Amino acid sequence: MTEPTVGPHRAKGAGSTRRTKAAGSDYTAASIQVLEGLEAVRRRPGMYIGSTDVRGLHHLVWEVVDNSIDEAMAGHATAIRVTMMADGMVEVIDDGRGVPVGKHATGKDALEVVHTVLHAGGKFGGGGYKVSGGLHGVGVSVVNALSDHLRVETARDGFIWAQEYVRGKPTGPVAKVGPQGNRRGTRTTFRADPEIFETTAYSFDTVSQRLRESAYLTKGVWITLIDEPSDRERSFYFEGGLQSFVRHLNRNKEALHGRPIYVERREGSTAVEVALQYNDTYTENVLAFANNINTVDGGTHVTGFRAALTSSLNDWARKAGVLKDADGNLSGDDVREGLTAVISVKLTDPQFEGQTKAKLGNAEVKGQVQTAVGESLTQYLEENPGDGRRIIEKCLTAARAREAARKARDLVIRKGVLDGLSLPGKLADCQERDPARSELFIVEGDSAGGSAKQGRDRRFQAILPLRGKVLNVEKARLDKIVASENVRPLIIALGAGIEGIGDSFDISKLRYHRVIIMTDADVDGAHIRTLLLTLFFRFMPQIIEAGYLYIAQPPLYRVSTGKITKYAQSERERDRFVKEFNVKNISVQRFKGLGEMNADQLWDTTMNPDTRVLLRAEIEDAAEADGIFTMLMGEKVAPRKDFIKSEARKVRNLDI
């Protein structure tokens, strides 16, 4: 593949030699750059893997593992092993069919073509795969381009064949290195290029979570993860597939019915698999996959599932007499409260939005999923009326709470609050009206709020002090949340609404594109921060997904010689500063809270864009995040105690 680039402009076509008028006289034919082979990937890695940070680094692993998962989905592989080595190498081995070898139409060996040419693979209608997650065929070649070394071995035609590459370029031809014997499949070993990536350190927990998810979605395949530096190993194998997945997601919740409702149907050429189970919480947790790709932005399969769920429950409830003729229908929000579900579709020609594959676009899948789920769910309810009544009672309770929340919201609107006529009295708003240039600091109490208001730059910084204990939304219904004296002012100040009421959350109405949680640098501050993070994750996740939610990093200590002052965020950093100063008269001040800092100190350390440090909140794994919030903030005490016992030994510099 060649990709011409023209300074900041993109050329009109590959290989185009048409001259383009430019303002500068030095813009000539010589300015046109043609990037051969995989050079375009190395020049613009973010276009192919999203970023060059730790997330992009792990994307390399996903691309290689997904090829092995494709073999398992096709019924040719039963085991996958991933090894993270001490020297930064990652090895992925499967027992599938192996990458084909032999002369390709391009004149090169097929093994080399797969690893050095973009959009080359067996997933484009040639019969190699009926179902595949690697739709775009750029995966392993991109990994090759972004690795300083890659070696691939494939067992084919009675022999083991191998080829090595340095930064995407072969070091020699495909070579026969030995007899095949009993060996099957492909072995790929690569090391991420430190010239490309900000870090080359993999997370065992991140890789483990992804492999666990893959094992749930591809039942019957053994997946093993080995981390040589830490001498850890985990293996995953789930005969129950999605049912096991749902049980895992609900492990810290009280289920309303004993076993998950399971759907497995083939509609046309699409395989539909769904597992769902209701629990006693107030939030929805639905994960959707297409060809094992996590479609975090949903798509037609999710639309079909939701339509089937709402119509089937309403129809059965009326037929069973739980809903009377005079009662209104349950809404989609009502039937999804307390729902945990995993949706998986496998289709031959998936249409994703972009290389990130975040949303499924196949129009026919909506009807296929709706039919499969609707018929199966109706049959389950008829055969298990006790479970059906418990589910409908849960939905009716949710409907009553939602109606109460709607009335509370309408009351606020009638008073002219949400339309901006009367913002919360505690809010010290900024002068800027462009959300992209505005930021909101959420602080606890009037004392911290006073310092923040004095220290801020009122042109673009708004301050909202919260009074009293922040509501734990994990244990509260929507009507209680909207009525809360702490949560309601925040909802109003943000201006975008809240999930679960009417038109729900509208991020286009968000008044600030930097929402900053600024709490004390102690245990109490950490607790308040967790409560606020729970609120955003459960009811305003779009703010996190858009990259608008941040956590301020105020200092815990001030260390000064009188002439030089430094601020420390931990005891270890404080001691290091004291040692560095190496003088007798050192003043060490501990801030018990933001309110103890004067306005200048708060501005210099925590609020000044030129000097502050902000941590951006991100959701790397929705299922894992859901489990953590349920464990830390939910009703069940035992899982929380177990977590504290297991993690206590890791705590350092605990401020009590």
Salt bridges, closest charged atoms under 4 A:
GLU3 OE2 - ARG10 NH2 3.73
GLU63 OE2 - HIS59 NE2 2.89
ASP66 OD2 - ARG210 NH2 3.43
ASP70 OD2 - LYS123 NZ 2.87
GLU71 OE2 - ARG97 NH2 2.84
GLU91 OE1 - ARG81 NH2 3.81
GLU91 OE2 - ARG187 NE 3.57
ASP148 OD1 - ARG191 NE 3.10
GLU153 OE2 - ARG151 NE 2.96
GLU153 OE1 - ARG183 NH2 2.61
GLU153 OE1 - ARG187 NH1 3.51
GLU164 OE1 - HIS149 NE2 2.85
GLU164 OE2 - ARG151 NH1 2.62
ASP193 OD2 - ARG42 NH2 2.90
ASP193 OD2 - ARG167 NE 2.68
GLU195 OE1 - ARG42 NH2 3.76
GLU195 OE2 - ARG167 NH2 3.25
ASP205 OD1 - ARG234 NH2 3.93
GLU254 OE1 - LYS636 NZ 3.90
GLU264 OE2 - LYS219 NZ 3.75
GLU267 OE2 - ARG265 NH2 3.09
GLU284 OE2 - ARG306 NH2 3.32
GLU284 OE1 - ARG336 NE 3.26
ASP333 OD1 - ARG336 NH2 3.26
ASP334 OD1 - ARG402 NE 2.89
GLU337 OE2 - LYS394 NZ 3.98
GLU337 OE1 - ARG402 NH2 3.39
GLU337 OE2 - ARG477 NH1 2.40
GLU375 OE1 - ARG265 NH2 2.58
GLU382 OE2 - LYS319 NZ 3.32
ASP387 OD1 - ARG390 NH2 2.39
GLU403 OE2 - ARG406 NH2 2.40
ASP410 OD2 - ARG406 NH1 2.55
ASP410 OD1 - ARG409 NH2 3.36
ASP429 OD2 - ARG433 NH1 3.83
ASP429 OD2 - ARG511 NH2 2.60
ASP434 OD2 - ARG437 NE 3.90
GLU439 OE1 - ARG514 NH1 3.84
GLU439 OE2 - ARG612 NH1 2.82
ASP446 OD1 - LYS426 NZ 3.24
ASP446 OD2 - ARG467 NH2 3.36
ASP457 OD2 - ARG459 NH2 2.58
GLU474 OE1 - ARG538 NE 2.90
GLU485 OE2 - ARG488 NH2 3.29
GLU573 OE2 - ARG576 NH2 3.77
ASP575 OD1 - ARG574 NE 3.01
GLU580 OE1 - LYS566 NZ 3.21
GLU580 OE2 - ARG576 NH1 3.09
GLU618 OE1 - ARG55 NH2 3.14
GLU618 OE2 - ARG616 NH2 3.34
ASP626 OD2 - LYS253 NZ 2.91
ASP626 OD1 - ARG538 NH1 2.66
GLU647 OE1 - LYS650 NZ 3.28
ASP655 OD1 - ARG590 NH2 2.20
